[in-house]
Amino acid sequence: MGFKFNVDNADNLLSALFAKYDIYAPKRFPKQGRYSDTDIVRYAKIKSIKEIEFSQKK
């Protein structure tokens, strides 16, 4: 059994969880990588499903 969410429904679910929990997920930080023009992906506190980096590994 599984669930399908669109972006709005996922944000509603996360906002309900934010009341009790801190949610951490992989997040992209632009231009903070090892070199000047590279991005870094690391775990950080998120506020929306749109902040989660799904395509690149850490």
N, C-alpha and C positions, 0 to 999 in steps of 0.2 A: 504494500500500500504506500502511496506517495502523495505528495501535495504539489500543486503548481501555483506559483504566485507571480503576479506581475509586479512591477516596481512599486506602484502605489500600495498594493496590499502588503508587500514585504516591509515597506516603511511604516505602515500602520502596526504591523506585528512588532517591529523593532521598537517603536515608540512605546508600546505597552511594556516591553521588557526593560526599557531604559528607566522606568520608574523604580525598579528594584535592583537592576544589575548594570555593571559596566560591560559593554560589548567591545571586544577586541577582534580585529580581523586584519588581513594583509592590506596595507594601504600604500599608495604611491606618493613619494615625496619628490617633486620635481627639482632638478638641479641641486640635489643634496648628496649625490653619489660620490664615489671616490675621485672621479675626475670632474672638471667644471661643468660639462654639458651633459652629464649622465643623471638619470633618476635612480632612486633607491626604493626598494620595496621592503617594508618591515611591518611588524605587527604594531598597531596603535589603536587607540580608542576611536570608535567611529560614531557618527551621528546620523548617517543615512546609508542605505544600501548602495547608493551611487558611489560611495567612497571606497568600496571594496574592490580590490584588484583581483580579478578572476583568471586572467590570461597568463600572467608571468609568475614564475616561481621565485621564491626568495633567493 
